[in-house]
Amino acid sequence: MAVLDLRFDGDPILQQVADPVTYFGDPLPTLIADLFDTMYDAKGRGLAAPQVGVATRVFVTDTTWKEGDRQPIAFVNPEIVDQAPFTQQGPEACLSIPGRSFDVARPVWVDLAWTSPTGIKQTARFHGFGAVCVCHELDHLNGLLITQTGSEI
């Protein structure tokens, strides 16, 4: 697959609400493979399609690959269906905002529903850093950056 060019803060596509995926054939598998290649190349733990210039509701994560085995997950049309009533505050960085960090409040857990790249409905609860990561990437699909949701550190 390919490593794609990242889009950076100030690019209008990062402020758009991404469109839902309605077709699960090509080019979706290629986009997802390219998102993983780009994320790993950039040393990230998550990457949303708008960050590579594609305004579609897709993001990928792998929150553990830097400490051990890769555990990649691709999310198509994700949505939070439940979340903890309390939050965790912590620093976040973003591949689209290099060299800057922001203090952001996120739920301690979220229940996420999404569709797999092959069209199968999925749900899971994400805790701690996993919750932070999926919330961060979901914000990208909704046109939000940590410059809007957090305070610069």
Residue pairs with C-beta under 8 A, 6 or more apart in sequence:
1 30
1 33
1 34
1 36
1 37
2 34
2 37
2 38
3 34
3 37
3 38
3 41
4 34
4 35
4 37
4 38
4 52
4 53
5 52
5 53
6 38
6 42
6 51
6 52
6 95
6 96
7 13
7 14
7 50
7 51
7 52
7 53
7 96
8 14
8 96
8 97
8 98
9 96
9 97
9 145
9 147
11 53
11 96
13 50
13 53
13 55
14 50
14 51
14 96
14 140
14 143
14 145
15 143
15 145
16 50
16 55
16 143
17 141
17 142
17 143
18 48
18 49
18 50
18 55
18 56
18 57
18 58
18 140
18 141
18 142
18 143
19 55
19 56
19 57
20 56
20 57
20 77
21 28
21 56
21 57
21 58
21 76
21 77
21 115
24 76
24 115
24 117
24 118
24 119
28 58
28 76
28 117
29 117
31 49
31 54
31 56
31 58
32 58
32 60
32 74
32 117
34 52
35 47
35 48
35 49
35 52
35 58
35 59
35 60
35 74
36 47
36 60
36 62
36 72
36 74
38 47
38 52
39 45
39 46
39 47
39 60
39 62
39 95
40 62
40 65
42 95
43 66
44 95
45 61
45 62
45 63
45 65
45 66
45 133
46 59
46 60
46 61
46 62
46 63
46 133
46 134
46 136
46 137
47 59
47 60
47 95
47 137
48 58
48 59
48 137
48 140
48 141
49 55
49 56
49 57
49 58
49 59
49 141
50 140
50 141
50 143
51 95
51 96
51 140
57 76
57 77
57 78
57 141
58 74
58 75
58 76
58 141
59 74
59 75
59 78
59 134
59 137
59 138
59 140
59 141
60 72
60 73
60 74
60 75
60 137
61 72
61 73
61 75
61 130
61 133
61 134
61 137
62 70
62 71
62 72
62 73
63 71
63 129
63 130
63 133
64 70
64 71
65 71
65 72
74 116
74 117
75 112
75 114
75 134
75 137
76 114
76 115
76 116
76 117
77 114
77 115
78 112
78 113
78 114
78 134
78 137
78 138
78 141
79 112
79 113
79 114
79 138
80 110
80 111
80 112
80 135
80 138
81 111
81 112
81 113
81 123
82 110
82 111
83 107
83 109
83 110
83 111
83 131
84 107
84 108
84 109
84 110
84 131
86 107
86 108
87 105
87 106
87 107
87 108
88 105
88 106
88 107
88 108
88 128
88 131
88 132
89 103
89 104
89 105
90 103
90 104
90 106
90 132
91 101
91 102
91 103
91 104
91 153
92 101
92 102
92 103
92 104
92 132
92 136
92 146
92 150
93 100
93 101
93 102
94 100
94 102
94 136
94 145
94 146
96 140
96 145
97 145
97 146
97 147
100 152
101 152
101 153
102 146
102 147
102 149
102 150
102 151
102 152
102 153
103 150
103 151
103 152
103 153
104 132
104 136
104 146
104 149
104 150
105 150
106 131
106 132
106 135
106 136
107 131
107 135
108 127
108 128
108 131
109 125
109 126
109 127
109 128
109 131
110 125
110 126
110 131
110 134
110 135
111 123
111 124
111 125
112 123
112 124
112 125
112 126
112 134
112 138
113 121
113 122
113 123
114 121
114 122
114 123
115 121
115 122
116 122
126 133
126 134
136 146
139 145
139 146
139 149
